[in-house]
Amino acid sequence: AMAAHTKVAVGYNIQVAVDAKNKMIVDQEVTNQVVDMGLLTQTAEPARTILEVETIDVVADRGYFKIEDIEACEKAGMTPYVPKPQRGSSVSNGFFRKDEFRYDAERDAFICPAGQVLSTRYESKLRELTKIDYSNRAACLVCAIKSRCTKDYRKVSRLENEAVLDRMAARLKARPEILDRRREMVEHPFGSIKQWMNQGAFLMKGLDNVRAEFSLTALVYNLRAGAQHPRRRGDDGGRPGVTGGAILAGPTHVDDDRVITAGILRQNAQTSLKRASAICHRSD
């Protein structure tokens, strides 16, 4: 069952990486994981291999936001752009958000909206990561804007590897338009598949069967996209990009669109043949 806003429906979770220049699906996978969280790196890495790039930008929506996955992207040579979701008790209660507290790396402390310093107080574990809590009880007791921040005293936490999120926030601030670019690219293949291919639902049942079906769907979509735009270039200076559940964009030594298109189609065909053959062997 897949979560859709507040409803639950039976379905599968499709992950795609789409070439932003030609709007072709570079790589795709079907899972029965309910949420996208944790799928960023495994969606981006195969696309980078197919495009034969050294580094790529990985742009995803906030559903992919997970610090371990974002850190893994950086370590693998990919540059993630994932907006941080605003969630937690402070947000639901209408209090100051965490991003309204400024972290001072030199002092290892947070500066609150009232200008007070929140210092290290406690350490605990969140999953496999060390979480550090910062607070200043004395300042909270006499704070003039306490009603906008907390009911008792405010604690702000930071994970041991949260510097990776600081770097990503700086990149997003410098390039806010990249999120709109991702949205435009990722909606195109899904909208086209549902509309002109009339495939709003899968015909097959079972994860392996659905994977084979969508591999063929992606191949047909790409054949049409390749025929319509054999030499299409984007506005990114000739840099091939990928988007799917994320945009993946980056420099490569392959500058000819025809070479990129051929590589994508070849990979699609190989995946489709492998999955379809596996289904046929099981049915024999």
N, C-alpha and C positions, 0 to 999 in steps of 0.2 A: 504494500500500500504506500502511495506517495502522498506527502503532505502538500496541500495546495492552499496557501493562506491559512484559513481556519478550518478547512474541510480536508477530508481524507478520501482519496480515490485510488482505485486499483490501476497500476500503471508501471512504467519503467522510467528510469532517469537517464536521459541521453546526454552524453558529454561530447562536444565537438570543438575542434580547433579549425578555424576558417581563415584562409588566405585573404587578408584585407584588400589586397590589390585586385584579385580576380574573383573574390567572393566564392572561392572553391573550398570545400571541406578537405582539409589536409589530413586530419585524423579524427576518428570517432570511436566511441565506446558506449555500450549500454550496460547499466548497472541497475541493481534493485536497492541501492542505498537511498534512503529517504531524502537526505540533504546533500548539498554540494560540498559542504565543509570537509576538507581533507582530500579532495580530488584535484586540486589545482596542479600540483607537480606532475602527477601521473597523466594529466591531460596535456600539459605543456611539453614535457620531455620528448614524447614520441614525435610531436610536430617539429621540434627543433632538429631531430635526427633526420626526418624526411626532407626538410628544407636545407639541410647541410649548413646550418649557421653556427657560429661560435657563441654568440650571445643574442638573446631576444628579450623584448619587453613583454611581460605577461600581465594583461589587464583583465580583471574579473569584477563581477559585481560583489556586493557585500556578503552574499551567501557563502562565498569561499573564504571568508576571513577566519583564519586560524594561524596563530603565530608560529607554530611548528612548521606548517606548510609554507608559509611565507619565508621563513628562515631557510628551509630546504631549497626553495627556488634560488635564493641568493647564493647558497653554497654550490649549487649546480651550474652557476654562471648565467642565471636568468634574473631579470630585473622586474619584480612584481609591483603592480599598481592595483591595490584592492582597497576600496573605501571602508573605513571602520564603521560598523553598525553602532548606533547609539542604543544601548540597552543597559539593564541593571536597575537596582532599586532607586538610585538617585534620579535617574531619568524618569522612571514611572512616578516618582513623588514630586517631580517638578523642581528638583534641586539643581545646583550647579553641576554640569557634566564634568567628567574627568579631564576632558581636553581644555577646560577653562582653568585648570591648574597647570602652571608652568613648571616643568622639571628643570632644575639647575644641576647639570652633570658635575660641575666642579665641586659643589657642596654636597652632592648626592642628597638633594632635598627638593620638595615641591614648594612653590610659592602660590598661596591660595588667592582667590579674587579680592580678598581684603588686604593683601600684601603681607600676610603672616607666613612664617617659615614652618613647614611641616617636615620634621626630621624622622629618621629611621626609628622604628619602634619594635616591630615584630617580624619574624620570618616564619614561613610555613610552606607547604607543598601544594602545588596545583598541577595535577597530572604528574609529570616527571620533572617539573620546573620549580625552582625556588621563587616564592612570591614574597615580596617585601612590603610591609605596610608602613605608611608614613602618617603621622598625626601630631597635633599640638593641643592637648586638652585645655591647657591654661588659656590659650588664645581663644578657643571656641567658647569658653564660659562667659567672656566679656565682649564677644564679637557683636558689632552693631547689625550685621547682616546675617546672623546665624539662622534666622527663619528661612532664608533663601538657600541654605546649605545643608542643614542637618537638624535633627530633633535633639540629639545629645552632643556628641562631638564627632568630627569628620575624620574618616580614614580614607586615604588614597593608596592604592596598591600599584606595584610595578613588578613585572616579571624580570628575571635575571637577564634575559636576552631581548628586552624590550627596545633596545637601541635599533633593532632591525625595523621596528614600527616607526620610530622617529625618522629614520632615513626615508621610509616609504611615504610618510606624511609630507615630508619636504618635497619629494618628487611630485606628489599629487598637487601640492600647492603651486608648483612651478608649471605643471601641465594639466590643468583641470579639464581641458577640452578632450583629453584622451578617453575619458569615461563616456562622453557622448559618442565618440567614434566607435567605441566597443559596442554600444547599444545599436547603432546603425548596422554594423557588420553582422552581429550575431542574430538579429531578427530577420535578416534577408533570407538565409537558407531555410530556417524553420518556417517562415511565412510562405516561401515558394513551395516547399514540400507539401504543406498543408493545403495550399490553394490550387496550384496548377497540376500537382500530382495527386490531388484529392486523397491525401493520406493523413487524415486527422487521427487515425487509430491504427494500431498494428493488426495484421491479419493472423499472425502466428501467436502461439502461446508457449511459454517456457523461455527462460533467459537465453539459452543457446540459440533457439530458433529465432527469437526476436533480434539477437545480435546479427545473425545471418541476414535477416530481412532488412535491417537498417543498413548493413554494409552494401547491399545491392541498391537500396534507395540512395545512399550517398554517392555511389558510383554513377547512377543514372543522372542525378542532380549535377554532378561534376561534368559529365559528358555534355550536358546541355549548356552549362555555364562556360565550358571551354569553347564550345562551338560559337556561342554568342560573343564572347570577349577573348579571342585568341591572343590579342596583343594589348590588352587593357593595362593602363598604368594608373596608379593612384596619385595622390597629391603629396606623397611622403618622400619625394626625391628618388623614386625608384627602389626604395627599400621594401622587400617583401615583408608582409605582416600577417599575423595569424590572429584570428579571434574565434571564440567559441563560447563555452561557458566562460571563455576569456578571449581577449585579443592577445596575440603573440606577434610581436613585430620586431624585426632586427636586421642588421646588415648581413649580407651573405656574399660569397664570391660569385654566385650565379646571378647574372644581370639580365639574361634573356628570359622573357616571360614564357616562351615556348618550352624551354628546358624545365622551368619550375612546374609548368602545367603538366608536362609529360611525366615528371617524377611523381606528382600527386596522383595522377590517374593510374600509373603503374602500381603504386602502393595500394590504392583503392581496389584495383582489380585483384591483386594478390590476396588481400584480406577477404574480399568477397568469395573468391574461389575456395580458400581454405575453410571458411566457415560453412559455406554451402556444401562442400564435399564431406565435411564432418557430419552434417545432418543426414546426407544420403547414406553414408556408411552405417549410421545407427539404425536407419530404417530398413536396411537390407536384411 
